[in-house]
Amino acid sequence: MRILVVEDDPGVAGAIVDALRARGHGVLHVGTAAQARELRPEVELVLLDLGLPDGDGFEVLRDLRRASAIPVLVLTARDAERDVVRGLRLGADDYLVKPVRLGELLARIDAVVRRAGSTAEPGVVEVGDLRVELDARRVDVGGVEVALTGREFDILAVLARRAGVAVSREQVLDEVWGAPTTAGSRALDVHLTSLRGKLGRPGLLATVRGFGYRLGT
């Protein structure tokens, strides 16, 4: 397996890389967010530190998850509950706090890979006559393509990946804007109104009062 290790501490990275290679994995190591984004298509799993010198690891996680279903295991010194919750809501497959024993890390990688293999994200989601092509970023309603803005598609994709399940407002803000903010919250309302109008299917994108939203029933 090709694994990308995103870690700016040479000592920590060296130990992880050596352990992974000893298990027969191909390993790429980078120390910045920019390098992680460039190498994403070449790897099958990402080990991601959050404290990177050129950007927040949460932003990298959000970008990775919006672009693909590649398994991501966060490995960080941030142990606050809010960070763990945010990481998992943004789509991390697991969240480990440093220092971590190498045996446990390897076991968790194996577990993440098993889960990813059995729950691969569909490339296309269909709800009624709505068709969302996640990889192509294309939306059809009744066989007619609907032109969405990038932000509108991102919001719809968050809900489409969990079609039929209520998704909290905070999770939508996390995945689309990176964090719940006042500006993001106002923008979400505007985009949802526009999105509903473009889809033209009353009730398809429902508000779950006091919680969030649901696509389909």
HELIX and SHEET records of a PDB file:
HELIX    1   1 PRO A   10  ALA A   22  1                                  13    
HELIX    2   2 ALA A   33  LEU A   39  1                                   7    
HELIX    3   3 ARG A   40  GLU A   42  5                                   3    
HELIX    4   4 GLY A   57  ALA A   67  1                                  11    
HELIX    5   5 GLU A   81  ARG A   89  1                                   9    
HELIX    6   6 LEU A  102  SER A  118  1                                  17    
HELIX    7   7 GLY A  150  ALA A  160  1                                  11    
HELIX    8   8 ARG A  169  TRP A  177  1                                   9    
HELIX    9   9 THR A  182  LEU A  199  1                                  18    
SHEET    1   A 5 GLY A  26  VAL A  30  0                                        
SHEET    2   A 5 ARG A   2  VAL A   6  1                                        
SHEET    3   A 5 LEU A  45  LEU A  48  1                                        
SHEET    4   A 5 VAL A  72  THR A  76  1                                        
SHEET    5   A 5 ASP A  94  VAL A  97  1                                        
SHEET    1   B 2 GLY A  51  LEU A  52  0                                        
SHEET    2   B 2 GLY A  55  ASP A  56 -1                                        
SHEET    1   C 4 VAL A 124  VAL A 127  0                                        
SHEET    2   C 4 LEU A 130  GLU A 133 -1                                        
SHEET    3   C 4 ARG A 138  VAL A 141 -1                                        
SHEET    4   C 4 VAL A 144  GLU A 145 -1                                        
SHEET    1   D 3 VAL A 167  SER A 168  0                                        
SHEET    2   D 3 GLY A 212  LEU A 215 -1                                        
SHEET    3   D 3 LEU A 205  VAL A 208 -1                                        
END                                                                             
